[in-house]
């Protein structure tokens, strides 16, 4: 009898081991494109004109304390808050040649101007006027990538300020926003994938440890890859950093090219210290400003905690007060050429001249939407 019981127990253990092995192999096969690229050895290439900083080999520095949960997940994170986990079936990705432009209007005092109709807008593609086939000024939810710098220069005080400001941003944002949390030091890592549980995301940052170099370009590339697969047509990245890239496998020119092929807005917050502008050098500021300008977003450089909180709230409010314009370019050709986009606004009588902010253009490729 005991021999039979031992035989049955051995059979069950063997079955459980086989199931665990199959499950491990299935999980390993689900790694995304971006993570595969980041884990490859650096590709030898010529340094682009303009002089991006060269990648420096460095040992990976863990982002979370050893007692914390694992850094990466091979499947979307399961959450239990209202809104809950976002299942993959919510995504509908198709190839389209419709160009989407997010437009921000402000008056001379920097106040957002809403309520204008489609007839007030004119769109030019390579100087050719286009027919607007989609127009919306509704407060729509956003697929938002949060790129959080945890390199060695981000000490405990900076991390705390950034976390608190991020809370202000979330409190002001649309309730339906979904978030992708990416931490980066010597490498970029996906910490939370497609969640509406903002409390869980902020809690995850509680365990972050600063250390290592700054792979900011890699983090942006991973962020673009994730948000373009998000549930909402409107997408943005929020970059929180105090320094210039010095550890990425991607170059700045590669990142800029990829950004121009998407409709993702970039908002950069460069963390500086009052009276110490060298903490974020001119190269780092110029990089954030260029990425933001190309996409139609903005870059900010607060010096105090109060300024940072105000700026994060302003970014959230701006995302809620934008116009979305869509058009199908005449004689579209999928040839990869650059098209310059210009949006003009004719304000109603009595309104002063308005400032228009939108992306500079796009490369003519059929992109997934």
C-alpha beads as a LAMMPS data file, in Angstrom:
LAMMPS data file: protein, C-alpha beads

369 atoms
368 bonds

1 atom types
1 bond types

-500.0 500.0 xlo xhi
-500.0 500.0 ylo yhi
-500.0 500.0 zlo zhi

Masses

1 110.0

Atoms # bond

1 1 1 0.000 0.000 0.000
2 1 1 2.794 2.464 0.911
3 1 1 4.608 1.579 -2.290
4 1 1 1.479 2.442 -4.292
5 1 1 1.080 5.750 -2.405
6 1 1 4.723 6.666 -3.076
7 1 1 4.254 5.784 -6.739
8 1 1 1.178 8.007 -6.994
9 1 1 3.020 10.836 -5.190
10 1 1 5.998 10.517 -7.522
11 1 1 3.667 10.647 -10.531
12 1 1 1.992 13.839 -9.225
13 1 1 5.349 15.516 -8.591
14 1 1 6.535 14.637 -12.085
15 1 1 3.313 16.048 -13.547
16 1 1 3.652 19.293 -11.573
17 1 1 7.300 19.674 -12.675
18 1 1 6.284 19.224 -16.318
19 1 1 3.544 21.848 -15.994
20 1 1 5.963 24.307 -14.344
21 1 1 8.483 23.795 -17.156
22 1 1 5.836 24.412 -19.840
23 1 1 4.640 27.536 -18.010
24 1 1 8.208 28.904 -17.738
25 1 1 8.843 28.343 -21.456
26 1 1 5.574 30.085 -22.354
27 1 1 6.397 33.095 -20.155
28 1 1 9.872 33.385 -21.633
29 1 1 8.435 33.512 -25.158
30 1 1 6.323 36.603 -24.412
31 1 1 9.140 39.119 -24.066
32 1 1 8.462 42.174 -26.244
33 1 1 10.526 43.620 -29.046
34 1 1 11.935 46.470 -27.004
35 1 1 13.241 44.268 -24.200
36 1 1 14.937 41.996 -26.762
37 1 1 16.733 44.997 -28.228
38 1 1 17.797 46.317 -24.824
39 1 1 19.250 42.967 -23.793
40 1 1 21.380 42.662 -26.947
41 1 1 25.048 43.693 -26.912
42 1 1 25.572 47.263 -28.119
43 1 1 25.694 47.549 -31.912
44 1 1 28.860 49.040 -33.313
45 1 1 27.978 52.102 -35.376
46 1 1 29.398 55.429 -36.390
47 1 1 28.669 58.296 -34.061
48 1 1 25.997 60.523 -35.684
49 1 1 26.794 64.110 -36.528
50 1 1 25.823 66.320 -33.654
51 1 1 27.633 64.238 -31.075
52 1 1 25.274 62.128 -28.974
53 1 1 26.955 60.807 -25.856
54 1 1 28.514 57.399 -26.339
55 1 1 27.115 54.389 -24.492
56 1 1 29.261 53.397 -21.536
57 1 1 29.430 49.813 -20.372
58 1 1 28.235 49.506 -16.793
59 1 1 27.014 46.802 -14.512
60 1 1 23.247 46.696 -14.184
61 1 1 22.065 48.416 -11.040
62 1 1 18.830 47.053 -9.547
63 1 1 16.021 49.585 -9.359
64 1 1 14.204 48.087 -6.398
65 1 1 15.320 46.956 -2.968
66 1 1 16.034 43.195 -2.730
67 1 1 12.899 42.619 -0.626
68 1 1 10.630 44.198 -3.217
69 1 1 8.634 42.424 -5.899
70 1 1 10.321 41.398 -9.202
71 1 1 11.177 44.257 -11.545
72 1 1 9.853 42.904 -14.799
73 1 1 6.684 41.117 -15.738
74 1 1 6.299 38.993 -18.833
75 1 1 2.538 39.632 -18.911
76 1 1 0.406 42.711 -18.130
77 1 1 0.266 43.433 -14.408
78 1 1 -2.864 42.270 -12.630
79 1 1 -4.452 44.982 -10.519
80 1 1 -7.570 45.028 -8.405
81 1 1 -8.521 48.687 -8.281
82 1 1 -11.603 50.212 -9.860
83 1 1 -10.969 50.085 -13.574
84 1 1 -8.922 46.996 -12.877
85 1 1 -6.464 45.229 -15.090
86 1 1 -6.540 45.995 -18.793
87 1 1 -6.914 42.854 -20.844
88 1 1 -5.124 42.482 -24.147
89 1 1 -8.433 42.116 -26.019
90 1 1 -9.046 45.858 -25.560
91 1 1 -6.378 46.645 -28.148
92 1 1 -7.321 47.054 -31.791
93 1 1 -4.234 47.775 -33.901
94 1 1 -4.551 48.453 -37.627
95 1 1 -2.355 50.057 -40.241
96 1 1 -3.608 53.449 -41.377
97 1 1 -2.461 56.428 -43.398
98 1 1 -4.550 58.893 -41.362
99 1 1 -2.362 61.535 -39.732
100 1 1 -3.368 62.549 -36.215
101 1 1 -2.289 65.910 -34.802
102 1 1 -2.800 66.971 -31.174
103 1 1 -3.068 70.762 -30.992
104 1 1 -2.640 72.999 -27.932
105 1 1 -3.950 76.581 -28.079
106 1 1 -2.944 79.262 -25.584
107 1 1 -3.518 83.009 -25.367
108 1 1 -0.943 85.673 -24.584
109 1 1 -1.180 84.860 -20.854
110 1 1 -0.554 81.140 -21.353
111 1 1 -4.188 80.188 -20.685
112 1 1 -5.625 77.278 -22.636
113 1 1 -8.248 78.151 -25.243
114 1 1 -10.985 75.589 -25.842
115 1 1 -14.394 75.556 -27.490
116 1 1 -13.350 76.446 -31.051
117 1 1 -14.976 74.566 -33.908
118 1 1 -13.414 72.676 -36.800
119 1 1 -13.842 75.639 -39.151
120 1 1 -11.352 77.656 -37.096
121 1 1 -8.528 75.250 -38.008
122 1 1 -6.573 74.864 -41.238
123 1 1 -4.013 72.087 -41.717
124 1 1 -1.206 72.096 -44.270
125 1 1 0.860 69.045 -45.235
126 1 1 3.998 70.095 -47.129
127 1 1 2.191 73.419 -47.785
128 1 1 -0.872 71.659 -49.290
129 1 1 -4.129 72.371 -47.474
130 1 1 -5.812 69.206 -46.216
131 1 1 -9.403 68.231 -45.517
132 1 1 -10.009 67.608 -41.818
133 1 1 -11.905 64.314 -41.493
134 1 1 -11.717 63.993 -37.715
135 1 1 -12.038 66.728 -35.113
136 1 1 -12.479 66.537 -31.359
137 1 1 -11.947 68.807 -28.372
138 1 1 -13.232 66.337 -25.782
139 1 1 -11.338 65.489 -22.605
140 1 1 -10.339 61.984 -23.647
141 1 1 -8.221 59.474 -21.673
142 1 1 -4.543 58.982 -22.463
143 1 1 -2.203 56.000 -22.680
144 1 1 0.630 57.507 -20.620
145 1 1 4.165 56.255 -20.209
146 1 1 5.903 57.443 -17.025
147 1 1 9.705 57.378 -17.494
148 1 1 11.328 57.735 -14.071
149 1 1 15.067 58.380 -13.741
150 1 1 16.620 56.395 -10.875
151 1 1 20.287 56.884 -11.797
152 1 1 22.950 57.644 -9.217
153 1 1 22.478 61.421 -9.446
154 1 1 18.837 61.095 -8.323
155 1 1 19.283 61.096 -4.566
156 1 1 16.638 60.416 -1.954
157 1 1 15.488 64.044 -1.842
158 1 1 15.009 64.292 -5.643
159 1 1 13.210 60.965 -5.791
160 1 1 10.841 62.086 -3.050
161 1 1 10.077 65.385 -4.797
162 1 1 9.447 63.621 -8.092
163 1 1 7.144 61.012 -6.513
164 1 1 5.082 63.691 -4.780
165 1 1 4.805 65.733 -7.991
166 1 1 3.738 62.613 -9.873
167 1 1 0.932 62.161 -7.358
168 1 1 -0.287 65.684 -8.172
169 1 1 -0.189 64.797 -11.871
170 1 1 -2.288 61.657 -11.376
171 1 1 -4.807 63.443 -9.145
172 1 1 -5.373 66.026 -11.906
173 1 1 -5.471 63.572 -14.835
174 1 1 -8.415 61.856 -16.510
175 1 1 -9.879 58.986 -14.480
176 1 1 -9.664 56.677 -17.504
177 1 1 -5.934 57.153 -18.160
178 1 1 -3.807 54.020 -18.313
179 1 1 -0.173 54.015 -17.237
180 1 1 3.070 52.289 -18.167
181 1 1 5.778 52.758 -15.537
182 1 1 9.383 52.524 -16.742
183 1 1 12.370 53.024 -14.456
184 1 1 15.808 53.613 -15.903
185 1 1 19.389 53.871 -14.733
186 1 1 22.058 51.884 -16.586
187 1 1 19.197 50.130 -18.389
188 1 1 15.484 50.683 -18.917
189 1 1 13.047 48.339 -17.181
190 1 1 9.283 48.001 -17.380
191 1 1 8.041 48.170 -13.785
192 1 1 4.280 48.207 -14.432
193 1 1 2.453 47.439 -17.665
194 1 1 -0.923 48.887 -18.700
195 1 1 -2.498 49.689 -15.360
196 1 1 -5.133 52.140 -14.167
197 1 1 -4.156 51.528 -10.553
198 1 1 -2.295 54.764 -9.837
199 1 1 -1.883 53.930 -6.142
200 1 1 -0.088 50.681 -7.010
201 1 1 2.188 52.579 -9.402
202 1 1 3.138 55.160 -6.776
203 1 1 3.659 52.382 -4.254
204 1 1 6.020 50.644 -6.677
205 1 1 8.190 53.774 -6.730
206 1 1 8.503 53.636 -2.938
207 1 1 10.981 50.762 -3.289
208 1 1 13.108 52.407 -5.982
209 1 1 16.838 52.720 -5.257
210 1 1 18.988 55.252 -7.074
211 1 1 22.242 54.091 -8.678
212 1 1 24.033 53.579 -11.975
213 1 1 24.191 55.591 -15.198
214 1 1 21.391 57.092 -17.325
215 1 1 19.921 55.096 -20.255
216 1 1 17.336 57.746 -21.093
217 1 1 17.125 57.057 -24.859
218 1 1 16.514 53.358 -24.218
219 1 1 13.736 54.263 -21.763
220 1 1 12.091 56.551 -24.334
221 1 1 12.278 53.876 -27.014
222 1 1 10.723 51.304 -24.679
223 1 1 8.067 53.838 -23.686
224 1 1 7.151 54.503 -27.329
225 1 1 6.881 50.782 -27.981
226 1 1 4.528 50.311 -25.030
227 1 1 2.178 53.316 -25.383
228 1 1 1.640 52.771 -29.123
229 1 1 0.086 49.460 -28.084
230 1 1 -2.101 51.154 -25.490
231 1 1 -5.889 51.126 -25.358
232 1 1 -6.374 54.853 -26.111
233 1 1 -5.727 56.711 -29.403
234 1 1 -4.138 59.593 -27.481
235 1 1 -0.651 58.752 -26.216
236 1 1 2.070 60.573 -24.326
237 1 1 5.332 60.062 -22.471
238 1 1 6.265 61.927 -19.287
239 1 1 10.059 61.964 -18.797
240 1 1 11.354 62.731 -15.299
241 1 1 15.144 63.065 -15.245
242 1 1 17.990 65.159 -13.858
243 1 1 20.710 64.377 -16.377
244 1 1 21.840 63.610 -19.900
245 1 1 21.973 60.120 -21.398
246 1 1 25.270 58.277 -20.992
247 1 1 24.365 54.575 -21.148
248 1 1 21.880 53.825 -23.953
249 1 1 22.193 51.349 -26.783
250 1 1 19.952 53.522 -28.950
251 1 1 21.274 56.865 -30.171
252 1 1 19.507 60.203 -30.048
253 1 1 19.078 60.249 -33.826
254 1 1 17.456 56.784 -33.757
255 1 1 15.071 57.907 -31.018
256 1 1 14.188 61.125 -32.814
257 1 1 13.470 59.227 -36.031
258 1 1 11.230 56.757 -34.199
259 1 1 9.381 59.578 -32.453
260 1 1 8.653 61.273 -35.781
261 1 1 6.985 58.088 -37.000
262 1 1 4.451 58.167 -34.120
263 1 1 1.819 60.555 -32.790
264 1 1 3.110 60.342 -29.197
265 1 1 3.435 63.588 -27.220
266 1 1 6.584 64.077 -25.142
267 1 1 6.618 66.059 -21.903
268 1 1 9.979 66.429 -20.215
269 1 1 10.600 67.525 -16.625
270 1 1 14.271 68.219 -15.971
271 1 1 14.991 68.272 -12.254
272 1 1 17.420 71.045 -11.340
273 1 1 18.469 72.576 -8.041
274 1 1 17.928 76.235 -7.272
275 1 1 21.087 78.183 -8.076
276 1 1 22.776 75.103 -9.555
277 1 1 21.833 74.925 -13.235
278 1 1 24.857 72.711 -13.927
279 1 1 23.018 69.799 -12.257
280 1 1 21.232 69.358 -15.580
281 1 1 23.744 70.436 -18.229
282 1 1 22.903 72.320 -21.395
283 1 1 23.049 69.128 -23.443
284 1 1 20.439 67.467 -21.263
285 1 1 18.131 70.484 -21.429
286 1 1 18.501 70.766 -25.202
287 1 1 17.702 67.067 -25.613
288 1 1 14.459 67.287 -23.594
289 1 1 13.425 70.477 -25.378
290 1 1 14.010 69.008 -28.844
291 1 1 12.120 65.779 -28.158
292 1 1 9.205 67.776 -26.766
293 1 1 9.177 70.264 -29.657
294 1 1 9.235 67.552 -32.328
295 1 1 6.193 65.865 -30.784
296 1 1 4.155 68.957 -29.908
297 1 1 4.769 68.654 -26.154
298 1 1 6.828 70.801 -23.782
299 1 1 9.860 70.634 -21.520
300 1 1 10.047 72.193 -18.052
301 1 1 12.877 72.741 -15.583
302 1 1 11.523 73.411 -12.069
303 1 1 13.928 74.364 -9.282
304 1 1 11.715 73.836 -6.238
305 1 1 9.196 71.258 -5.040
306 1 1 6.374 73.812 -5.345
307 1 1 7.319 74.602 -8.943
308 1 1 7.499 70.895 -9.763
309 1 1 4.026 70.211 -8.338
310 1 1 2.603 73.130 -10.324
311 1 1 4.246 71.963 -13.558
312 1 1 2.993 68.378 -13.213
313 1 1 -0.541 69.680 -12.653
314 1 1 -0.168 71.962 -15.684
315 1 1 0.854 69.044 -17.913
316 1 1 -2.186 67.049 -16.762
317 1 1 -4.489 70.023 -17.428
318 1 1 -2.958 70.574 -20.875
319 1 1 -3.620 66.973 -21.881
320 1 1 -7.283 67.557 -20.951
321 1 1 -7.563 70.756 -23.059
322 1 1 -6.199 69.740 -26.451
323 1 1 -7.798 69.472 -29.860
324 1 1 -7.372 66.287 -31.880
325 1 1 -7.329 66.704 -35.670
326 1 1 -7.141 63.906 -38.222
327 1 1 -6.691 64.062 -41.969
328 1 1 -5.799 61.733 -44.814
329 1 1 -2.951 63.235 -46.888
330 1 1 -3.696 63.711 -50.555
331 1 1 -1.808 61.276 -52.805
332 1 1 -0.301 59.503 -49.800
333 1 1 2.727 57.367 -50.612
334 1 1 4.353 55.014 -48.129
335 1 1 7.843 56.149 -49.135
336 1 1 9.268 57.120 -45.728
337 1 1 9.754 60.779 -46.711
338 1 1 9.449 63.628 -44.234
339 1 1 6.250 65.699 -44.344
340 1 1 6.090 69.039 -42.552
341 1 1 2.786 69.803 -40.840
342 1 1 1.494 73.322 -40.166
343 1 1 -1.675 74.091 -38.218
344 1 1 -3.186 77.565 -38.463
345 1 1 -6.039 78.924 -36.363
346 1 1 -8.411 81.765 -37.191
347 1 1 -9.737 82.953 -33.819
348 1 1 -13.260 84.322 -33.517
349 1 1 -13.686 88.067 -33.604
350 1 1 -12.694 89.627 -30.313
351 1 1 -10.085 87.034 -29.385
352 1 1 -6.402 88.053 -29.504
353 1 1 -3.792 86.167 -31.499
354 1 1 -3.391 82.616 -30.259
355 1 1 -0.273 80.440 -29.949
356 1 1 -0.534 77.082 -31.717
357 1 1 1.571 74.121 -30.618
358 1 1 1.574 70.820 -32.534
359 1 1 4.043 68.272 -33.855
360 1 1 6.398 69.445 -36.579
361 1 1 5.650 66.668 -39.043
362 1 1 5.910 62.944 -39.712
363 1 1 7.598 60.332 -41.881
364 1 1 5.261 58.851 -44.493
365 1 1 4.875 55.294 -43.230
366 1 1 1.689 53.377 -42.455
367 1 1 1.865 53.119 -38.677
368 1 1 -0.109 50.965 -36.275
369 1 1 -2.750 53.023 -34.451

Bonds

1 1 1 2
2 1 2 3
3 1 3 4
4 1 4 5
5 1 5 6
6 1 6 7
7 1 7 8
8 1 8 9
9 1 9 10
10 1 10 11
11 1 11 12
12 1 12 13
13 1 13 14
14 1 14 15
15 1 15 16
16 1 16 17
17 1 17 18
18 1 18 19
19 1 19 20
20 1 20 21
21 1 21 22
22 1 22 23
23 1 23 24
24 1 24 25
25 1 25 26
26 1 26 27
27 1 27 28
28 1 28 29
29 1 29 30
30 1 30 31
31 1 31 32
32 1 32 33
33 1 33 34
34 1 34 35
35 1 35 36
36 1 36 37
37 1 37 38
38 1 38 39
39 1 39 40
40 1 40 41
41 1 41 42
42 1 42 43
43 1 43 44
44 1 44 45
45 1 45 46
46 1 46 47
47 1 47 48
48 1 48 49
49 1 49 50
50 1 50 51
51 1 51 52
52 1 52 53
53 1 53 54
54 1 54 55
55 1 55 56
56 1 56 57
57 1 57 58
58 1 58 59
59 1 59 60
60 1 60 61
61 1 61 62
62 1 62 63
63 1 63 64
64 1 64 65
65 1 65 66
66 1 66 67
67 1 67 68
68 1 68 69
69 1 69 70
70 1 70 71
71 1 71 72
72 1 72 73
73 1 73 74
74 1 74 75
75 1 75 76
76 1 76 77
77 1 77 78
78 1 78 79
79 1 79 80
80 1 80 81
81 1 81 82
82 1 82 83
83 1 83 84
84 1 84 85
85 1 85 86
86 1 86 87
87 1 87 88
88 1 88 89
89 1 89 90
90 1 90 91
91 1 91 92
92 1 92 93
93 1 93 94
94 1 94 95
95 1 95 96
96 1 96 97
97 1 97 98
98 1 98 99
99 1 99 100
100 1 100 101
101 1 101 102
102 1 102 103
103 1 103 104
104 1 104 105
105 1 105 106
106 1 106 107
107 1 107 108
108 1 108 109
109 1 109 110
110 1 110 111
111 1 111 112
112 1 112 113
113 1 113 114
114 1 114 115
115 1 115 116
116 1 116 117
117 1 117 118
118 1 118 119
119 1 119 120
120 1 120 121
121 1 121 122
122 1 122 123
123 1 123 124
124 1 124 125
125 1 125 126
126 1 126 127
127 1 127 128
128 1 128 129
129 1 129 130
130 1 130 131
131 1 131 132
132 1 132 133
133 1 133 134
134 1 134 135
135 1 135 136
136 1 136 137
137 1 137 138
138 1 138 139
139 1 139 140
140 1 140 141
141 1 141 142
142 1 142 143
143 1 143 144
144 1 144 145
145 1 145 146
146 1 146 147
147 1 147 148
148 1 148 149
149 1 149 150
150 1 150 151
151 1 151 152
152 1 152 153
153 1 153 154
154 1 154 155
155 1 155 156
156 1 156 157
157 1 157 158
158 1 158 159
159 1 159 160
160 1 160 161
161 1 161 162
162 1 162 163
163 1 163 164
164 1 164 165
165 1 165 166
166 1 166 167
167 1 167 168
168 1 168 169
169 1 169 170
170 1 170 171
171 1 171 172
172 1 172 173
173 1 173 174
174 1 174 175
175 1 175 176
176 1 176 177
177 1 177 178
178 1 178 179
179 1 179 180
180 1 180 181
181 1 181 182
182 1 182 183
183 1 183 184
184 1 184 185
185 1 185 186
186 1 186 187
187 1 187 188
188 1 188 189
189 1 189 190
190 1 190 191
191 1 191 192
192 1 192 193
193 1 193 194
194 1 194 195
195 1 195 196
196 1 196 197
197 1 197 198
198 1 198 199
199 1 199 200
200 1 200 201
201 1 201 202
202 1 202 203
203 1 203 204
204 1 204 205
205 1 205 206
206 1 206 207
207 1 207 208
208 1 208 209
209 1 209 210
210 1 210 211
211 1 211 212
212 1 212 213
213 1 213 214
214 1 214 215
215 1 215 216
216 1 216 217
217 1 217 218
218 1 218 219
219 1 219 220
220 1 220 221
221 1 221 222
222 1 222 223
223 1 223 224
224 1 224 225
225 1 225 226
226 1 226 227
227 1 227 228
228 1 228 229
229 1 229 230
230 1 230 231
231 1 231 232
232 1 232 233
233 1 233 234
234 1 234 235
235 1 235 236
236 1 236 237
237 1 237 238
238 1 238 239
239 1 239 240
240 1 240 241
241 1 241 242
242 1 242 243
243 1 243 244
244 1 244 245
245 1 245 246
246 1 246 247
247 1 247 248
248 1 248 249
249 1 249 250
250 1 250 251
251 1 251 252
252 1 252 253
253 1 253 254
254 1 254 255
255 1 255 256
256 1 256 257
257 1 257 258
258 1 258 259
259 1 259 260
260 1 260 261
261 1 261 262
262 1 262 263
263 1 263 264
264 1 264 265
265 1 265 266
266 1 266 267
267 1 267 268
268 1 268 269
269 1 269 270
270 1 270 271
271 1 271 272
272 1 272 273
273 1 273 274
274 1 274 275
275 1 275 276
276 1 276 277
277 1 277 278
278 1 278 279
279 1 279 280
280 1 280 281
281 1 281 282
282 1 282 283
283 1 283 284
284 1 284 285
285 1 285 286
286 1 286 287
287 1 287 288
288 1 288 289
289 1 289 290
290 1 290 291
291 1 291 292
292 1 292 293
293 1 293 294
294 1 294 295
295 1 295 296
296 1 296 297
297 1 297 298
298 1 298 299
299 1 299 300
300 1 300 301
301 1 301 302
302 1 302 303
303 1 303 304
304 1 304 305
305 1 305 306
306 1 306 307
307 1 307 308
308 1 308 309
309 1 309 310
310 1 310 311
311 1 311 312
312 1 312 313
313 1 313 314
314 1 314 315
315 1 315 316
316 1 316 317
317 1 317 318
318 1 318 319
319 1 319 320
320 1 320 321
321 1 321 322
322 1 322 323
323 1 323 324
324 1 324 325
325 1 325 326
326 1 326 327
327 1 327 328
328 1 328 329
329 1 329 330
330 1 330 331
331 1 331 332
332 1 332 333
333 1 333 334
334 1 334 335
335 1 335 336
336 1 336 337
337 1 337 338
338 1 338 339
339 1 339 340
340 1 340 341
341 1 341 342
342 1 342 343
343 1 343 344
344 1 344 345
345 1 345 346
346 1 346 347
347 1 347 348
348 1 348 349
349 1 349 350
350 1 350 351
351 1 351 352
352 1 352 353
353 1 353 354
354 1 354 355
355 1 355 356
356 1 356 357
357 1 357 358
358 1 358 359
359 1 359 360
360 1 360 361
361 1 361 362
362 1 362 363
363 1 363 364
364 1 364 365
365 1 365 366
366 1 366 367
367 1 367 368
368 1 368 369
